[in-house]
Amino acid sequence: MFALGGKDFRRESFVEFAEEIVHDSRDRELGMHRKITRRDFLNGIAMTAGAALMPWDLSAAGLGEEGQSPSLEKSPNYYPPALTGMRGSHPGSFDAAHSLRDGTFWDAAGKPKDTGETYDLIIVGGGISGLSAAHFYRKATGGKARILILDNHDDFGGHAKRNEFRVNNAFRVGYGGTYAIESPAPYSAIAKGVIQELGIDVPSYSQYLDGKLYRSLGMRSSIFFDKETFGADRLVVSLPTFGGGEKEYIASDNPEVWKQLQAEAPIAEQAKRDLERLHHEQVDYFPGQSSEEKKAKLARMSYAVFLKDIVKVHEDVIKLYQAVLQPTFGLGIDAISAQDGWGEDLPGFKGLSLDPTPGKGMNRDAIPNEEADKYFFHFPDGNATIARLLVRKLIPDAIPGEYPSDVVLAKANYAKLDDSGSPVRIRLNSTAVRVNHLGDAASAKEVEVTYACGGKIYSAKAKNSILACWHVVIPYICEELPDKQKEALASAQKVPLLYTNVLLGNWTSFQKLGANAVYAPGCYHTRFNLDHPVSIGGYQCARKPEEPIVVHMMKTPCHPGRPARVQHSMGRMELYTTTFETMERNIRDQLARTLGPGGFDPARDIAAITVNRWPHGYAYEYNSLFDSFWLEGGETPCEVARQPHGRIAIANADAGAYAYTDEAINQAYRAVGEITKS
Ligand SMILES: Cc1cc2nc3c(=O)[nH]c(=O)nc-3n(C[C@H](O)[C@H](O)[C@H](O)COP(=O)(O)OP(=O)(O)OC[C@H]3O[C@@H](n4cnc5c(N)ncnc54)[C@H](O)[C@@H]3O)c2cc1C
């Protein structure tokens, strides 16, 4: 027992007490007590004295039309892009779907209220696939078609979302999900056609990008070695192999950079020699075997195993590479095949003399394509611009303006999204809970769609329905589908991701340290970078280190050593159960430790935080380590999953098992074709 300040403490409680003091003082250093916008919109919900209210007035719940579901979007304050805190799959967006999954939804749901509405088409899912489906359907059937789009989120666009920030007189936009028009394979004529119809001139991109900005300020990509993983906190110049921002800013692979890395990286001496060997030695590890045989071997072992057992590098090298492909695959190198590592240009394969054609079972992301590489455009809000341009086409009053450039600053009028005067209506905060034919699927004339909104359920009818939502949801809402199809739909595990945007008052610390992008394989967010410097249509990016800027941070919650789908499922659970407070503490701590030597003070410099949580992120792409049909050949689950059923067709990027915007568009086109061909 100890006596402290006149108080007696048992030993354990003293230790706890001391830990609490240390914890509290670290929290103060990090600025956890500072008032930033997340305080006002904690977890995306405004906190007022003891009550949790949406930032817009709840009395707006009465704003729906007579006999219809409530329309929060009609509240004058309704403007989701400006919300901070927990966004992406925000609180309130998934309760109905999770209750369906858990089998509890219908216990308390009551009887649906018939809105009396009938449409030509009801689309479930307001992402790029759902919006494109509406666009294609109108083209196929004429501009008068009546279409209702339902989405469970408070904003449209699906993964293609935008985050807005205002600080002092500056206005900054960040991407909350989909980053750019880019795809590992060339865009199809259909997807390219939509981009052109929207007026986006992809080849003009270089006009808007200040490609020399960070270089001109002496900045390049760096690696942060953290003390928990590597024994010391240290920021060191990077190599091209670790990526980091766009190619303009990646550090070069010259002897000077190697010397610096070797001198400063806190890794074992053996690891330094192995890193050099891995990059520069040309060894044929499988002598006497053909290129095809070698690729077949590489397709069946992970890159981590290749490094450990074939190249036999020190474990520090494996730790260093662990997160290198996370942005693309949402997995560490323990779950990515060595063949895909080869395709992604990771080191170690030079001596194998592999012929450049793709090997069997290669992930489509790992197959290099020059034409596809050139087709790139990043708007400040990423592909939210595509979603906004599609909405402008469908409901012109909702997004003012005329050109793709003016859309960047255009303020969406959410009150116009679900307007009875408009042939196309987008109904947000509405989760489809049941989609069924009225009668037998083969002969029915109508489909009924039941949806949950504001704690009640409603139904509307249509001639057809397109399910452009996540495939894992479909078996729960469309029970009449064949079992084999439901099983295939359920196998489309989504890849969980966090896309965090942190608004900083300035970026002088980045400049002092000479880093614009940081790869941090052992940290909570394994990458972060200064906003991509794009100015377009009156929107100006930050050019001076003294100006506010958005820092983009990325995390994929992996659970190394397990099969890909298990890792995704565990990661999804992790994202749903981690509080915003924990995420914020991790963000502040990571930025402080990385940038502190450059003068960064998280308590002073962080002005706002928006965490875009995507437990259901990228579409699952097939992987030669875990999906034998992909390696050996055979029917893929997505082909089974996307079969039309009566008047119901199935879209979404999941339908192509390909996590890109072009696929969301391609699959919408196919689905519309299926319901309009007769
Ligand atoms: C973080 C992130 C970054 C990405 N970056 C890129 C990139 O740079 N370039 C690129 O090309 N692609 C990128 N992708 C992939 C790309 O965003 C997607 O392939 C594409 O946007 C998918 O569009 P979608 O309409 O098929 O699906 P989604 O965008 O997921 O839209 C489906 C919508 O359906 C809704 N929904 C689900 N269930 C229901 C229900 N029961 N009722 C109502 N609505 C429902 C969902 O909430 C969602 O809003 C990224 C994806 C993520 C997650």
The ligand as an ORCA input file, in Angstrom:
! r2SCAN-3c Opt
* xyz 0 1
  C     -11.872      3.919    -50.563
  C     -12.053      3.539    -52.004
  C     -11.230      4.087    -52.979
  C     -11.404      3.750    -54.315
  N     -10.619      4.338    -55.281
  C     -10.865      4.086    -56.587
  C     -10.174      4.802    -57.612
  O      -9.304      5.626    -57.358
  N     -10.531      4.570    -58.895
  C     -11.503      3.684    -59.237
  O     -11.806      3.535    -60.418
  N     -12.157      2.979    -58.282
  C     -11.866      3.168    -56.983
  N     -12.566      2.505    -56.019
  C     -13.587      1.545    -56.430
  C     -14.803      2.301    -56.911
  O     -15.117      3.287    -55.993
  C     -15.954      1.382    -57.025
  O     -15.640      0.320    -57.889
  C     -17.193      2.042    -57.569
  O     -17.394      3.351    -57.087
  C     -18.322      1.161    -57.142
  O     -19.540      1.749    -57.488
  P     -20.842      0.933    -57.244
  O     -21.976      1.814    -57.570
  O     -20.719     -0.366    -57.940
  O     -20.834      0.601    -55.683
  P     -20.924      1.589    -54.445
  O     -20.195      2.840    -54.714
  O     -20.523      0.798    -53.261
  O     -22.461      1.947    -54.351
  C     -23.428      1.021    -53.911
  C     -24.368      1.748    -53.009
  O     -25.427      0.855    -52.643
  C     -25.761      1.153    -51.314
  N     -26.532      0.068    -50.726
  C     -26.109     -1.133    -50.266
  N     -27.142     -1.844    -49.782
  C     -28.237     -1.065    -49.941
  C     -29.601     -1.249    -49.616
  N     -30.046     -2.388    -49.096
  N     -30.462     -0.236    -49.859
  C     -30.033      0.911    -50.411
  N     -28.746      1.127    -50.758
  C     -27.867      0.143    -50.518
  C     -24.410      1.333    -50.684
  O     -24.485      1.937    -49.422
  C     -23.740      2.208    -51.709
  O     -23.999      3.560    -51.470
  C     -12.401      2.821    -54.671
  C     -13.223      2.251    -53.698
  C     -13.053      2.609    -52.368
  C     -13.920      1.989    -51.323
*
